[in-house]
Amino acid sequence: MFANFIYLTGLVIASPWIVYRMIRHGRYRRGRCEKFFGLSPRRALRMRQRLKSQSTVKQLFVERHGGELQRTPKPIWIHAVSVGEVNLIGKLVETLRRQNPHSPIVVSTSTDTGYDLACQKFGSDAVFFCPLDFSWAVDRTLRNLDPVLLVLVELELWPNLIKRTRRRGVDVAVINGRLSRRSAEGYQRLSGITRPIFAGLTRVGCQDKVTAERFVDCGTGPSRLLVTGSMKFDNAPDSRDNVDVQSRLDWAGVAAWHRVWVVGSTQDGEEAMALSIYRRLVQSFPELRLVLVPRHQERFDEVAGLIDEFNFRCRRRSHQLEQESTDVARVWTSDEVILVDTIGELRHWWGVGQLATVGGSFGDRGGQNMLEPAGYGNAVSFGPNTRNFAEIAGRLLDATAAVRCSDEADLESFVRRCLNDEPAADQLGRAAKMVVESHRGATSNTLEMLASLLPVRPNRQSNRAA
């Protein structure tokens, strides 16, 4: 009840800001009943009912031949808070479905963009908005779902969710666990509140040993921890030779002599920096082309206006997609900047470029995932603030497979060097790709960890033998 009181107090205090965001940016309008009252898992119930009716004949066959009538399997619930986490679990969900064909896999998200992407990847019947951590919403969700396992992607530690899930006898696992030094210190300062949360985790698959030590310091038992590696390495692309990248190359009008610079996951201030650099360099390097991919969709119009202010023509991905059927072959001129104002495409646009700058790293956000451009073999750069991806950034830098830039002048120098010395830039990209390839395997380790928490279903042969 104390947690509910804290949440309600915080909600009242933040309500003017929330209302403003709803009106100004259209945020927080969707999924209110699901989030506040836990109604969304009814979709999962429909899935289970269909599964039950489809499996009735098989169950009767097993029963008549000496086996036991099996109950309809309970779903595996995976919570992936937003777009990055949804993209991360694609291969994991695919493999879990293949290995557990009779068990529904349901995915919850917390953001509109994460929800839309999850529906595209996993089907709308398998996706819902995660309840807020109010006890009544969590309880109703758990009653409706009745999951066999709750899987939290990276770090979504909510007191009511974990406590009430464990109270029902359901295991809670964290996969691809990451815990920054700053976060760990914050949790330890509030150890009276947070320590039971960490102690309630059944298994934690950590990205590295340092993260595992931080989980122990915060209250998770050492026997519950495994170092599985980072699934981001497995999720990174390994080739540009696919239809997703090729279709964007064709759409953009990329010529063989172009050198494309993709600046992705940007926050406020980083687009202006990239545009300033591009305006200065394109005069000396007419082969240079620029793609901007802002992190948040509410800033798409703002960035489009910024491109106009720099006197470049803005080609918006969303607008062109609406007219795609009537488009003819394009020529991408140097006065035209591409703005990717659609969700879930950045992964493929990294494959369009040869130079990559990962945003969220020149401000206070703490960086974004740099493994996707590295997987394509781009010459990768990022800013001074990469605390959210410190381990990955460190591995790339240690292998001379990326460049950290301190400010705008430093970033301009990096791009200029890549354009002046293409072999050196290509070598930087090859080194980045080698780092990614050498660290793959975390998804397999994670699947093994989750398998140890799932009940073993007797197969038909074992039933007959019995």
Secondary structure as the mmCIF struct_conf table of DSSP 4:
data_model
#
loop_
_struct_conf.conf_type_id
_struct_conf.id
_struct_conf.beg_label_comp_id
_struct_conf.beg_label_asym_id
_struct_conf.beg_label_seq_id
_struct_conf.end_label_comp_id
_struct_conf.end_label_asym_id
_struct_conf.end_label_seq_id
HELX_RH_AL_P HELX_RH_AL_P1 PHE A 2 HIS A 25
TURN_TY1_P TURN_TY1_P1 ARG A 27 TYR A 28
TURN_TY1_P TURN_TY1_P2 ARG A 30 GLY A 31
HELX_RH_AL_P HELX_RH_AL_P2 ARG A 32 PHE A 37
TURN_TY1_P TURN_TY1_P3 SER A 40 PRO A 41
HELX_RH_AL_P HELX_RH_AL_P3 ARG A 42 ARG A 64
TURN_TY1_P TURN_TY1_P4 HIS A 65 GLY A 66
HELX_LH_PP_P HELX_LH_PP_P1 LEU A 69 PRO A 75
STRN STRN1 ILE A 76 HIS A 79
BEND BEND1 SER A 82 SER A 82
HELX_RH_AL_P HELX_RH_AL_P4 VAL A 83 LEU A 88
TURN_TY1_P TURN_TY1_P5 ILE A 89 ILE A 89
HELX_RH_AL_P HELX_RH_AL_P5 GLY A 90 GLN A 99
TURN_TY1_P TURN_TY1_P6 PRO A 101 HIS A 102
BEND BEND2 SER A 103 SER A 103
STRN STRN2 ILE A 105 THR A 109
BEND BEND3 SER A 110 THR A 111
HELX_RH_AL_P HELX_RH_AL_P6 ASP A 112 PHE A 122
HELX_RH_3T_P HELX_RH_3T_P1 SER A 124 ALA A 126
STRN STRN3 VAL A 127 PHE A 129
HELX_LH_PP_P HELX_LH_PP_P2 CYS A 130 LEU A 132
BEND BEND4 ASP A 133 ASP A 133
HELX_RH_AL_P HELX_RH_AL_P7 SER A 135 LEU A 145
BEND BEND5 VAL A 148 VAL A 148
STRN STRN4 LEU A 149 VAL A 153
BEND BEND6 GLU A 154 GLU A 154
HELX_RH_AL_P HELX_RH_AL_P8 PRO A 159 ARG A 167
TURN_TY1_P TURN_TY1_P7 ARG A 168 GLY A 169
STRN STRN5 ASP A 171 GLY A 177
HELX_RH_AL_P HELX_RH_AL_P9 ARG A 181 ARG A 189
TURN_TY1_P TURN_TY1_P8 LEU A 190 LEU A 190
HELX_RH_AL_P HELX_RH_AL_P10 SER A 191 ALA A 199
TURN_TY1_P TURN_TY1_P9 GLY A 200 GLY A 200
BEND BEND7 THR A 202 THR A 202
STRN STRN6 ARG A 203 CYS A 206
BEND BEND8 GLN A 207 ASP A 208
HELX_RH_AL_P HELX_RH_AL_P11 LYS A 209 CYS A 218
TURN_TY1_P TURN_TY1_P10 GLY A 219 GLY A 219
HELX_RH_3T_P HELX_RH_3T_P2 PRO A 222 ARG A 224
STRN STRN7 LEU A 225 VAL A 227
HELX_RH_AL_P HELX_RH_AL_P12 MET A 231 ASN A 235
BEND BEND9 ALA A 236 ALA A 236
BEND BEND10 ARG A 240 ARG A 240
BEND BEND11 ASN A 242 ASN A 242
HELX_RH_AL_P HELX_RH_AL_P13 VAL A 243 ALA A 252
TURN_TY1_P TURN_TY1_P11 GLY A 253 GLY A 253
TURN_TY1_P TURN_TY1_P12 ALA A 256 TRP A 257
STRN STRN8 ARG A 259 THR A 266
TURN_TY1_P TURN_TY1_P13 ASP A 268 GLY A 269
HELX_RH_AL_P HELX_RH_AL_P14 GLU A 270 LEU A 281
TURN_TY1_P TURN_TY1_P14 VAL A 282 SER A 284
TURN_TY1_P TURN_TY1_P15 PRO A 286 GLU A 287
STRN STRN9 LEU A 288 PRO A 294
BEND BEND12 ARG A 295 ARG A 295
HELX_RH_3T_P HELX_RH_3T_P3 GLN A 297 ARG A 299
HELX_RH_AL_P HELX_RH_AL_P15 PHE A 300 GLU A 309
TURN_TY1_P TURN_TY1_P16 PHE A 310 ASN A 311
STRN STRN10 ARG A 313 ARG A 316
HELX_RH_AL_P HELX_RH_AL_P16 ARG A 317 GLU A 322
TURN_TY1_P TURN_TY1_P17 GLN A 323 GLN A 323
HELX_RH_3T_P HELX_RH_3T_P4 GLU A 324 THR A 326
TURN_TY1_P TURN_TY1_P18 SER A 334 ASP A 335
STRN STRN11 GLU A 336 LEU A 339
BEND BEND13 THR A 342 GLY A 344
HELX_RH_AL_P HELX_RH_AL_P17 LEU A 346 TRP A 349
HELX_RH_3T_P HELX_RH_3T_P5 TRP A 350 VAL A 352
BEND BEND14 GLN A 354 GLN A 354
STRN STRN12 LEU A 355 VAL A 358
BEND BEND15 GLY A 359 ARG A 365
HELX_RH_AL_P HELX_RH_AL_P18 LEU A 371 GLY A 375
TURN_TY1_P TURN_TY1_P19 TYR A 376 GLY A 377
STRN STRN13 ALA A 379 PHE A 382
BEND BEND16 PRO A 384 PRO A 384
HELX_RH_3T_P HELX_RH_3T_P6 ARG A 387 PHE A 389
HELX_RH_AL_P HELX_RH_AL_P19 ALA A 390 ASP A 398
TURN_TY1_P TURN_TY1_P20 ALA A 399 THR A 400
STRN STRN14 VAL A 403 ARG A 404
BEND BEND17 ASP A 407 ASP A 407
HELX_RH_AL_P HELX_RH_AL_P20 GLU A 408 ASN A 420
HELX_RH_AL_P HELX_RH_AL_P21 GLU A 422 SER A 438
TURN_TY1_P TURN_TY1_P21 HIS A 439 HIS A 439
HELX_RH_AL_P HELX_RH_AL_P22 ALA A 442 ALA A 451
TURN_TY1_P TURN_TY1_P22 SER A 452 LEU A 453
BEND BEND18 LEU A 454 LEU A 454
HELX_LH_PP_P HELX_LH_PP_P3 PRO A 455 PRO A 458
HELX_RH_AL_P HELX_RH_AL_P23 ARG A 460 ALA A 465
#
